[in-house]
Amino acid sequence: MSDSSLRLALAQLNVWVGDIEGNARQIMEAAEIARDREQADIMVTPELALIGYPPDDLLLRRGLPDVIEQALDKLTRELVGITVVIGYPEYVGNEIYNAAVVVRDGERIAHYRKQCLPNYGVFDERRHYRPGDAPCVFEHNGHQVGVTICEDIWEQGPAAQSAAAGAEILVNLNASPFHVDKQAEREHLLAVRARANNLAICYCNAVGGQDELVFDGRSCAVTPAGDIALRAPAFEAGVYSLDWQHRQAEGEIAELPSAEALIYDALVRATRDYVNRNGFPGVIIGSSGGIDSALALAVAADAVGGDRVWAVSMPSRYTADISNVDAADQAERMGVRYDEVPIESGFSAMLETLAPIFGDREPDTAEENLQSRIRGALLMSISNKFGHVVLATGNKSEMAVGYATLYGDMCGGFAPLKDVYKTWVYRLAKFRNTRSEVIPERVITRAPSAELRDDQADTDTLPEYDVLDPIIEAYVEDGASIEDIVAKGYAEADVRQAAGLIRRNEYKRRQGAPGPKVTHRAFGRDRRYPITAVYGDF
């Protein structure tokens, strides 16, 4: 073991899935910063940094292996004066490995294949990758450095292998998606693993939005005693350094933000990356004057700037005057374009068109949903004409129980609030106002309503959200049974109603826009249920 110091740089990169050339350029630029500004000896990238995470079936493109190899060759030649650990997909015949290569001054000096392949939640790695089975430990100035990848650190085996092979410090490459309590889980796990193997551990995580996932960064390091030695900021790309000497590790430790700040910033980062990377000039939001569209509008303005956000109010005969006033007020406060497009003439025309078919049947949800679908058609028409992407404003509570109109308010290319419970919508709105008061107080305190009929309120058909949301969380995220949830003190009628609505509305969710995961279990990639199935309340 060397007495010399060792400086490791964790490159918290916001790479783009499939952009091999651009990602290689990011790695190169980060290595130059790590070498020249940080004076680092070793730099670590996130998991699969060369292709981005998750690449899914992009890995199966026949031309991809050659592109990956060419990029690695170029990086190997050009990365000089610093040792760099790069995450990439390795192709061997018909097999693919989630791998890391260690390059130094024109040579590939070490190589590792991920051993533990997660196949739960949002992860589906066994679909594409073969597991490795051997440790990787390389030497730098007398120090022994082990390499593992993401899920490997959640199991004891790979870290123990590295320790047995002589490692004193372990680097772990990650693409670890955000959810609200994730950092506490990571740091606890790293402390346990470090103490069990007498290793310092450096955990390098990705940052940025990728469809339904958002990566928070917060790369960190722990000492062999399990103490935090470094913590990078959330949702900020950068290069963060750790000094290692005499079995002591030291780096800067960023504060832990509040849950509200983390979730809000996750929504902003996810929206910004989705809009910008897909080449949209801006976003369009249907602005009702309610809390959901107000929060979505704030997220959008913070993500891409108010000058790229377009709020469209579409009042009907049932829209309260204060909703129109509040919608205009929100737009002015946020500095976004605002247009009012009443739907009365279109609604009347559609009712007249449908009258021969509807006959003398009493008005019901068909007429209510027709208003929403007219609004959806208007937003999508503006989108087609000007190229802006429509942001759907529905929240997780609504998506769970189907309190949303398919081809209506569910229209859109991205849904920033898709995994945010209604109760959290209010919390986030209040939090956003602590930064600057952009959401009128009346919007936060007013009872929620779809305003699709006279005197309508959400509670006409649903329990109060402070009752409904914990039921949804227990049923969807925890997999709790009806009996388990009732035992927590909730009325059985409310629980059975919520569970039944969740089951029956899978077909709607399957057709909804993608949105960022911020809870422990989100709809979509994280929760895959059949549409056509017979199962009861268990």
C-alpha positions as CSV (number, residue, x, y, z in Angstrom):
1,M,0.0,0.0,0.0
2,S,1.4,3.4,-1.0
3,D,1.8,6.4,1.3
4,S,1.4,8.7,-1.7
5,S,-1.8,10.6,-2.2
6,L,-4.4,9.7,-4.8
7,R,-6.9,12.1,-6.3
8,L,-10.0,10.7,-7.9
9,A,-12.4,12.7,-10.0
10,L,-16.0,11.7,-10.4
11,A,-17.4,12.9,-13.7
12,Q,-21.1,13.4,-13.1
13,L,-22.2,13.6,-16.7
14,N,-25.5,14.3,-18.5
15,V,-25.0,12.0,-21.5
16,W,-27.5,11.4,-24.2
17,V,-28.7,7.9,-25.1
18,G,-27.3,7.0,-28.5
19,D,-25.1,10.1,-29.0
20,I,-21.8,8.1,-29.0
21,E,-19.8,11.0,-30.6
22,G,-21.3,13.6,-28.3
23,N,-20.9,11.4,-25.2
24,A,-17.3,10.7,-26.1
25,R,-16.7,14.4,-26.4
26,Q,-18.2,15.0,-22.9
27,I,-15.9,12.3,-21.5
28,M,-12.9,13.9,-23.1
29,E,-13.9,17.4,-21.9
30,A,-14.5,16.1,-18.4
31,A,-11.1,14.3,-18.4
32,E,-9.4,17.6,-19.4
33,I,-11.0,19.3,-16.5
34,A,-10.1,16.5,-14.1
35,R,-6.5,16.5,-15.3
36,D,-5.8,20.2,-15.6
37,R,-8.1,21.9,-13.1
38,E,-8.6,19.2,-10.5
39,Q,-5.1,17.7,-10.9
40,A,-6.7,14.3,-10.6
41,D,-4.9,11.0,-11.1
42,I,-8.0,9.0,-12.0
43,M,-11.4,10.0,-13.4
44,V,-14.5,7.8,-13.3
45,T,-17.5,8.1,-15.6
46,P,-21.1,6.9,-15.0
47,E,-22.3,3.5,-16.1
48,L,-22.6,3.1,-19.9
49,A,-21.5,6.7,-20.3
50,L,-20.4,6.1,-23.9
51,I,-24.0,5.2,-25.0
52,G,-26.2,6.5,-22.2
53,Y,-28.6,4.7,-20.0
54,P,-30.9,2.9,-20.6
55,P,-30.1,2.1,-24.2
56,D,-32.7,-0.7,-24.4
57,D,-33.0,-2.3,-27.8
58,L,-30.8,0.3,-29.4
59,L,-28.1,-2.2,-28.3
60,L,-29.3,-4.6,-31.0
61,R,-28.5,-2.3,-33.9
62,R,-26.0,-4.2,-36.1
63,G,-23.8,-1.2,-36.8
64,L,-23.5,-0.1,-33.1
65,P,-20.5,-2.4,-32.1
66,D,-18.3,-0.7,-34.7
67,V,-19.3,2.8,-33.7
68,I,-18.6,1.9,-30.0
69,E,-15.2,0.5,-30.8
70,Q,-14.2,3.5,-32.9
71,A,-15.2,5.9,-30.1
72,L,-13.2,3.8,-27.6
73,D,-10.2,3.7,-29.8
74,K,-10.3,7.5,-30.2
75,L,-10.7,8.1,-26.5
76,T,-7.8,5.6,-25.7
77,R,-5.5,7.5,-28.1
78,E,-6.5,11.0,-26.9
79,L,-6.8,10.6,-23.1
80,V,-3.3,11.3,-21.9
81,G,-1.9,12.3,-18.6
82,I,-4.8,10.8,-16.6
83,T,-6.3,7.3,-16.0
84,V,-10.0,7.2,-17.0
85,V,-12.6,4.5,-16.2
86,I,-15.2,4.5,-19.0
87,G,-18.6,2.7,-18.9
88,Y,-19.6,1.2,-22.3
89,P,-21.4,-1.8,-23.8
90,E,-18.9,-4.5,-24.8
91,Y,-19.8,-6.9,-27.7
92,V,-18.2,-10.3,-27.8
93,G,-19.7,-12.4,-30.7
94,N,-23.4,-12.5,-30.0
95,E,-23.1,-11.5,-26.4
96,I,-23.2,-8.0,-24.8
97,Y,-21.7,-7.0,-21.5
98,N,-22.4,-3.9,-19.4
99,A,-18.7,-3.1,-19.0
100,A,-16.0,-0.7,-18.0
101,V,-12.6,-0.2,-19.4
102,V,-9.6,1.6,-17.8
103,V,-7.5,3.6,-20.2
104,R,-4.2,5.3,-19.6
105,D,-1.9,7.0,-22.1
106,G,-2.9,5.1,-25.2
107,E,-3.5,1.7,-23.6
108,R,-6.4,-0.2,-22.2
109,I,-4.9,-1.4,-18.9
110,A,-7.9,-3.1,-17.3
111,H,-11.4,-4.2,-18.0
112,Y,-14.5,-5.2,-16.0
113,R,-17.9,-6.8,-16.7
114,K,-20.9,-6.1,-14.5
115,Q,-21.8,-9.1,-12.5
116,C,-25.2,-8.3,-10.9
117,L,-27.8,-7.5,-13.6
118,P,-31.0,-5.9,-12.1
119,N,-34.3,-7.1,-13.5
120,Y,-36.9,-5.3,-11.4
121,G,-38.6,-2.0,-11.3
122,V,-37.4,0.1,-14.3
123,F,-34.5,-2.2,-15.0
124,D,-34.5,-4.9,-17.6
125,E,-30.8,-5.7,-18.0
126,R,-31.0,-9.5,-18.4
127,R,-32.9,-8.9,-21.7
128,H,-29.6,-7.7,-23.2
129,Y,-26.5,-8.4,-21.1
130,R,-24.6,-11.4,-20.0
131,P,-23.1,-11.2,-16.5
132,G,-19.4,-11.0,-15.8
133,D,-17.8,-13.2,-13.1
134,A,-14.4,-11.7,-12.3
135,P,-13.1,-8.8,-10.3
136,C,-11.1,-5.9,-11.7
137,V,-8.3,-4.3,-9.7
138,F,-5.7,-2.0,-11.3
139,E,-2.7,-0.2,-9.8
140,H,-2.0,3.5,-9.8
141,N,1.1,4.9,-8.0
142,G,1.1,2.0,-5.6
143,H,-2.6,2.2,-4.9
144,Q,-4.9,-0.7,-5.7
145,V,-8.2,0.4,-7.2
146,G,-11.2,-1.9,-7.8
147,V,-14.0,-1.4,-10.3
148,T,-17.6,-2.4,-10.1
149,I,-20.8,-1.2,-11.8
150,C,-24.1,0.0,-10.2
151,E,-26.0,-3.1,-9.0
152,D,-22.8,-4.8,-8.1
153,I,-22.5,-2.6,-5.0
154,W,-26.0,-3.7,-3.8
155,E,-24.7,-7.2,-3.4
156,Q,-21.8,-8.3,-1.2
157,G,-20.1,-10.5,-3.7
158,P,-18.4,-8.1,-6.2
159,A,-17.0,-5.8,-3.4
160,A,-15.7,-8.8,-1.5
161,Q,-14.0,-10.1,-4.7
162,S,-12.3,-6.7,-5.1
163,A,-11.1,-6.6,-1.5
164,A,-9.8,-10.2,-1.8
165,A,-7.9,-9.2,-5.0
166,G,-6.2,-6.4,-3.0
167,A,-8.3,-3.3,-3.6
168,E,-8.1,-0.6,-1.0
169,I,-10.5,1.7,-2.8
170,L,-13.5,0.8,-5.0
171,V,-15.0,2.9,-7.8
172,N,-18.6,2.1,-8.7
173,L,-20.0,3.4,-12.0
174,N,-23.7,4.2,-11.9
175,A,-26.8,5.2,-13.8
176,S,-29.0,5.2,-10.7
177,P,-32.5,6.8,-11.3
178,F,-33.9,9.3,-8.9
179,H,-36.7,8.8,-6.5
180,V,-37.3,10.9,-3.4
181,D,-35.6,8.9,-0.7
182,K,-32.9,7.4,-3.0
183,Q,-29.8,9.2,-1.6
184,A,-30.4,8.0,1.9
185,E,-30.6,4.4,0.6
186,R,-27.4,4.8,-1.4
187,E,-25.4,6.3,1.4
188,H,-26.6,3.7,3.9
189,L,-25.7,0.9,1.5
190,L,-22.3,2.3,0.7
191,A,-21.5,2.6,4.4
192,V,-22.5,-1.0,5.1
193,R,-20.5,-2.2,2.1
194,A,-17.4,-0.2,3.0
195,R,-17.3,-1.4,6.6
196,A,-17.9,-5.0,5.6
197,N,-15.0,-5.0,3.2
198,N,-12.7,-2.4,4.7
199,L,-12.8,-0.4,1.5
200,A,-13.3,3.3,0.6
201,I,-16.0,3.5,-2.1
202,C,-16.5,6.1,-4.8
203,Y,-20.0,6.1,-6.3
204,C,-20.2,8.0,-9.6
205,N,-23.7,8.7,-10.9
206,A,-25.2,10.1,-14.0
207,V,-27.4,13.2,-14.2
208,G,-30.2,14.2,-16.5
209,G,-33.6,13.3,-17.9
210,Q,-34.2,10.3,-20.1
211,D,-37.8,9.7,-21.0
212,E,-39.4,8.2,-17.9
213,L,-36.3,8.4,-15.8
214,V,-34.4,11.2,-14.3
215,F,-30.9,10.8,-12.9
216,D,-30.0,13.1,-9.9
217,G,-26.2,12.7,-9.8
218,R,-25.3,13.2,-6.2
219,S,-22.2,11.1,-6.7
220,C,-20.6,10.4,-3.4
221,A,-17.8,8.6,-1.5
222,V,-17.4,6.9,1.9
223,T,-14.4,6.0,3.9
224,P,-13.6,2.5,5.0
225,A,-15.4,3.4,8.3
226,G,-18.5,4.3,6.3
227,D,-18.4,8.0,6.8
228,I,-19.4,10.3,4.0
229,A,-16.3,11.9,2.4
230,L,-17.9,13.5,-0.7
231,R,-21.3,14.3,-2.0
232,A,-21.9,16.1,-5.3
233,P,-24.9,18.4,-5.9
234,A,-28.2,17.1,-7.2
235,F,-29.0,17.5,-10.9
236,E,-25.8,19.4,-11.8
237,A,-23.3,18.0,-14.2
238,G,-19.7,18.5,-13.2
239,V,-16.4,17.0,-12.0
240,Y,-16.0,16.4,-8.3
241,S,-12.8,15.3,-6.6
242,L,-11.8,13.2,-3.7
243,D,-8.4,12.9,-2.1
244,W,-7.2,9.5,-0.7
245,Q,-4.1,9.1,1.5
246,H,-3.3,7.0,4.5
247,R,-6.7,5.3,4.2
248,Q,-8.4,8.7,4.7
249,A,-10.8,10.2,2.1
250,E,-11.7,13.8,1.8
251,G,-13.9,15.9,-0.6
252,E,-16.6,18.5,-0.6
253,I,-20.0,17.5,0.9
254,A,-23.0,19.1,-0.6
255,E,-26.1,19.6,1.6
256,L,-29.1,17.4,1.3
257,P,-32.0,19.4,-0.2
258,S,-35.6,19.1,1.0
259,A,-37.8,16.5,-0.6
260,E,-39.8,19.3,-2.2
261,A,-36.7,20.9,-3.7
262,L,-35.5,17.6,-5.0
263,I,-38.8,16.6,-6.6
264,Y,-39.3,20.0,-8.1
265,D,-35.8,20.1,-9.5
266,A,-36.2,16.6,-10.9
267,L,-39.3,17.7,-12.8
268,V,-37.4,20.7,-14.2
269,R,-34.4,18.7,-15.2
270,A,-36.5,15.9,-16.8
271,T,-38.6,18.4,-18.7
272,R,-35.7,20.5,-19.9
273,D,-33.8,17.5,-21.3
274,Y,-36.9,16.0,-22.9
275,V,-37.8,19.2,-24.7
276,N,-34.3,20.2,-25.7
277,R,-33.0,16.8,-26.8
278,N,-36.0,16.1,-28.9
279,G,-35.5,19.4,-30.7
280,F,-38.8,21.2,-29.8
281,P,-38.6,25.0,-30.1
282,G,-40.9,25.3,-27.0
283,V,-43.9,23.9,-25.1
284,I,-47.6,24.5,-25.0
285,I,-49.8,24.0,-22.0
286,G,-53.5,24.1,-21.6
287,S,-53.9,26.6,-18.7
288,S,-57.1,26.1,-16.8
289,G,-56.4,28.4,-13.9
290,G,-56.1,25.3,-11.7
291,I,-53.3,24.0,-9.5
292,D,-52.0,21.3,-11.9
293,S,-51.6,23.5,-14.9
294,A,-50.1,26.2,-12.7
295,L,-47.4,23.9,-11.4
296,A,-46.8,22.4,-14.9
297,L,-46.4,26.0,-16.2
298,A,-43.9,26.9,-13.5
299,V,-41.9,23.7,-14.2
300,A,-41.9,24.4,-17.9
301,A,-40.8,28.0,-17.5
302,D,-38.0,27.1,-15.2
303,A,-37.0,24.3,-17.5
304,V,-36.8,26.1,-20.9
305,G,-37.4,29.8,-20.1
306,G,-40.6,31.7,-20.2
307,D,-40.0,32.9,-23.7
308,R,-40.4,29.3,-25.0
309,V,-43.6,28.5,-23.1
310,W,-47.1,29.1,-24.5
311,A,-50.1,29.0,-22.2
312,V,-53.5,28.5,-23.9
313,S,-56.7,29.0,-21.9
314,M,-59.8,27.3,-23.4
315,P,-62.8,28.3,-21.3
316,S,-66.2,26.7,-21.7
317,R,-69.7,27.6,-20.5
318,Y,-68.8,25.9,-17.2
319,T,-65.5,27.7,-16.6
320,A,-65.6,30.1,-13.6
321,D,-64.6,33.7,-14.2
322,I,-61.9,33.4,-11.5
323,S,-60.3,30.5,-13.5
324,N,-59.9,32.8,-16.5
325,V,-58.5,35.5,-14.2
326,D,-56.1,33.1,-12.5
327,A,-54.9,31.6,-15.8
328,A,-54.0,35.0,-17.1
329,D,-52.4,36.0,-13.8
330,Q,-50.2,32.9,-13.8
331,A,-49.0,33.5,-17.3
332,E,-48.1,37.1,-16.6
333,R,-46.2,36.2,-13.4
334,M,-44.2,33.5,-15.3
335,G,-43.5,35.7,-18.3
336,V,-45.0,33.3,-20.9
337,R,-47.1,33.8,-23.9
338,Y,-50.9,33.6,-23.2
339,D,-53.8,33.2,-25.5
340,E,-57.5,32.6,-24.7
341,V,-59.4,30.4,-27.1
342,P,-63.0,29.8,-26.0
343,I,-64.4,26.4,-26.9
344,E,-68.1,27.3,-26.8
345,S,-68.7,27.5,-30.5
346,G,-66.9,24.2,-31.1
347,F,-68.7,22.5,-28.2
348,S,-72.1,23.7,-29.5
349,A,-71.3,22.5,-33.0
350,M,-70.2,19.1,-31.7
351,L,-73.3,18.7,-29.6
352,E,-75.5,19.6,-32.6
353,T,-73.6,17.1,-34.8
354,L,-74.1,14.3,-32.2
355,A,-77.7,15.2,-31.4
356,P,-79.2,12.7,-33.9
357,I,-77.2,9.9,-32.3
358,F,-77.4,11.0,-28.6
359,G,-81.1,11.6,-28.9
360,D,-82.9,12.3,-25.7
361,R,-80.3,10.7,-23.4
362,E,-79.4,12.7,-20.4
363,P,-76.1,14.6,-20.5
364,D,-73.3,12.6,-18.7
365,T,-69.6,12.0,-19.0
366,A,-69.8,11.9,-22.8
367,E,-70.6,15.6,-22.9
368,E,-68.0,16.3,-20.2
369,N,-65.3,14.5,-22.0
370,L,-66.2,16.1,-25.3
371,Q,-65.1,19.4,-23.9
372,S,-61.7,18.0,-22.8
373,R,-61.3,16.4,-26.3
374,I,-62.0,19.6,-28.0
375,R,-59.3,21.2,-25.9
376,G,-56.9,18.4,-26.7
377,A,-57.6,18.8,-30.4
378,L,-56.9,22.6,-30.2
379,L,-53.6,22.1,-28.4
380,M,-52.4,19.4,-30.8
381,S,-53.4,21.6,-33.8
382,I,-51.3,24.5,-32.4
383,S,-48.5,22.0,-31.8
384,N,-48.7,20.8,-35.4
385,K,-48.7,24.3,-36.7
386,F,-45.8,25.7,-34.6
387,G,-43.8,22.7,-33.6
388,H,-44.1,23.1,-29.9
389,V,-44.6,20.0,-27.8
390,V,-47.8,19.8,-25.7
391,L,-47.2,19.1,-22.0
392,A,-50.0,17.1,-20.4
393,T,-50.7,18.4,-16.9
394,G,-52.3,15.3,-15.2
395,N,-51.0,14.1,-11.9
396,K,-50.4,10.6,-10.5
397,S,-53.6,10.6,-8.5
398,E,-55.6,11.2,-11.6
399,M,-53.7,8.8,-13.7
400,A,-54.2,6.1,-11.1
401,V,-58.0,6.3,-10.9
402,G,-58.6,7.4,-14.5
403,Y,-59.8,10.9,-13.6
404,A,-58.5,12.1,-16.9
405,T,-59.9,12.1,-20.5
406,L,-58.2,9.9,-23.0
407,Y,-57.5,12.0,-26.2
408,G,-58.5,15.0,-24.1
409,D,-56.4,16.4,-21.2
410,M,-54.2,13.3,-21.6
411,C,-53.0,14.7,-25.0
412,G,-49.3,15.6,-25.0
413,G,-45.8,14.5,-25.7
414,F,-44.6,14.7,-22.1
415,A,-46.3,14.7,-18.7
416,P,-44.1,16.3,-16.1
417,L,-46.5,15.7,-13.2
418,K,-47.3,12.1,-14.1
419,D,-45.7,10.6,-11.0
420,V,-46.7,13.4,-8.6
421,Y,-49.6,12.8,-6.2
422,K,-52.2,15.5,-6.0
423,T,-51.2,16.2,-2.4
424,W,-47.7,16.7,-3.6
425,V,-48.8,19.0,-6.3
426,Y,-49.9,21.4,-3.6
427,R,-46.7,21.0,-1.6
428,L,-44.6,21.6,-4.7
429,A,-46.7,24.7,-5.7
430,K,-46.1,26.2,-2.2
431,F,-42.4,25.3,-2.4
432,R,-42.0,26.9,-5.9
433,N,-43.5,30.1,-4.4
434,T,-40.7,30.3,-1.9
435,R,-38.3,30.9,-4.8
436,S,-40.6,33.5,-6.3
437,E,-44.3,33.8,-6.0
438,V,-45.5,32.7,-9.5
439,I,-48.6,30.7,-8.5
440,P,-51.5,32.8,-7.1
441,E,-52.4,31.9,-3.5
442,R,-56.1,31.4,-4.6
443,V,-55.1,28.7,-7.0
444,I,-53.5,26.8,-4.1
445,T,-56.3,27.2,-1.7
446,R,-59.3,26.8,-4.0
447,A,-61.0,23.4,-4.2
448,P,-60.1,21.4,-7.3
449,S,-62.6,21.0,-10.1
450,A,-62.5,19.7,-13.7
451,E,-65.2,22.4,-14.5
452,L,-66.9,20.2,-17.1
453,R,-70.4,20.6,-15.6
454,D,-72.1,23.1,-13.2
455,D,-70.8,23.2,-9.6
456,Q,-68.4,20.2,-10.2
457,A,-65.8,19.2,-7.6
458,D,-63.3,16.3,-7.6
459,T,-64.8,15.1,-4.4
460,D,-68.1,14.5,-6.2
461,T,-66.7,11.2,-7.4
462,L,-63.5,10.7,-5.4
463,P,-62.4,10.7,-1.7
464,E,-60.5,13.7,-0.5
465,Y,-56.9,13.5,-1.9
466,D,-55.4,13.3,1.6
467,V,-57.3,10.0,1.9
468,L,-57.0,8.8,-1.7
469,D,-53.3,9.4,-2.2
470,P,-52.1,7.1,0.7
471,I,-54.5,4.4,-0.6
472,I,-53.0,4.7,-4.1
473,E,-49.5,4.7,-2.6
474,A,-50.1,1.6,-0.6
475,Y,-51.9,-0.3,-3.4
476,V,-49.5,0.7,-6.3
477,E,-46.2,1.3,-4.7
478,D,-46.3,-1.2,-1.8
479,G,-48.5,-3.8,-3.4
480,A,-50.6,-3.9,-0.2
481,S,-53.8,-5.9,-0.2
482,I,-57.3,-4.4,0.4
483,E,-57.2,-5.9,3.9
484,D,-53.8,-4.4,4.7
485,I,-54.9,-0.9,3.6
486,V,-58.2,-1.1,5.5
487,A,-56.2,-2.2,8.6
488,K,-54.4,1.1,8.4
489,G,-57.6,2.9,9.2
490,Y,-59.1,3.6,5.7
491,A,-62.7,3.0,4.9
492,E,-63.2,-0.2,3.0
493,A,-65.5,1.4,0.5
494,D,-62.8,4.0,-0.3
495,V,-60.1,1.4,-0.6
496,R,-62.2,-0.9,-2.9
497,Q,-63.3,2.1,-5.0
498,A,-59.7,3.2,-5.5
499,A,-58.4,-0.3,-6.2
500,G,-61.1,-1.0,-8.8
501,L,-60.5,2.3,-10.6
502,I,-56.7,1.6,-10.7
503,R,-57.4,-1.8,-12.3
504,R,-59.9,-0.6,-14.8
505,N,-57.9,2.3,-16.0
506,E,-54.7,0.5,-17.1
507,Y,-55.7,1.0,-20.7
508,K,-55.7,4.8,-20.3
509,R,-52.3,4.8,-18.7
510,R,-50.8,2.6,-21.4
511,Q,-51.7,5.4,-23.9
512,G,-50.5,8.3,-21.8
513,A,-47.5,10.4,-22.4
514,P,-44.2,9.6,-20.7
515,G,-43.3,11.4,-17.5
516,P,-40.5,11.4,-15.0
517,K,-40.4,8.8,-12.2
518,V,-40.0,10.6,-8.8
519,T,-41.7,8.1,-6.4
520,H,-40.7,4.6,-5.4
521,R,-42.9,3.0,-8.1
522,A,-44.2,4.9,-11.1
523,F,-46.7,4.0,-13.8
524,G,-45.2,3.0,-17.1
525,R,-41.7,1.4,-17.2
526,D,-41.7,0.9,-13.5
527,R,-45.1,-0.9,-13.2
528,R,-46.2,-3.3,-16.0
529,Y,-49.7,-4.6,-15.6
530,P,-51.9,-6.3,-18.2
531,I,-54.8,-4.4,-19.6
532,T,-56.9,-7.5,-20.3
533,A,-56.8,-9.6,-17.1
534,V,-59.1,-11.0,-14.5
535,Y,-57.9,-10.5,-10.9
536,G,-59.6,-9.4,-7.8
537,D,-59.0,-7.2,-4.8
538,F,-55.9,-8.9,-3.4
